[in-house]
Amino acid sequence: MQRFALLALCGVLLSGCNYTVYHQAGKSVQDRDRDITNCDVQALRDAPVQTQIRYTAPQPREHKICDDKGNCLTETYWTRPEPYTVDINEDLRSRVKAQCMMDQGYSQVSLPMCDNGTSVSVPVTMKGISAKSCVVRVNGKLQVGEPS
């Protein structure tokens, strides 16, 4: 349990550093967005949502009962299993989408978010990645930009 908590914390801390986007020099951002949508549709068709209901494991709990004389008794009981749903095709769907995008010549690049307050140039046609490249949010979508 402690190892899981440590990994989760590391993931949260590292996720603030870089953002991953699909990129292909020479393609327009509009073409990329269309290709992402088409690959999303293909992935959903090839690996449709398939939910399963699963249950948490019962957990032992203790309940201490004391009378007015200070005599105590500890009872152990089990919690009820709680249902939750899992989409067993979620990981496969993600891989199908990534393969679809790679088949069309895109690569996934991880870049830091551009600094707030910095003027950033975001071309309509994607350019190559440089050491100064960063990610900026334009109209709710992540795009690669260059500080001006």
Helices and strands as residue ranges (DSSP letters): H 2-15, E 18-23, H 29-46, E 51-55, E 60-66, E 72-78, E 83-87, H 90-103, E 107-112, E 120-121, E 134-138, E 141-147
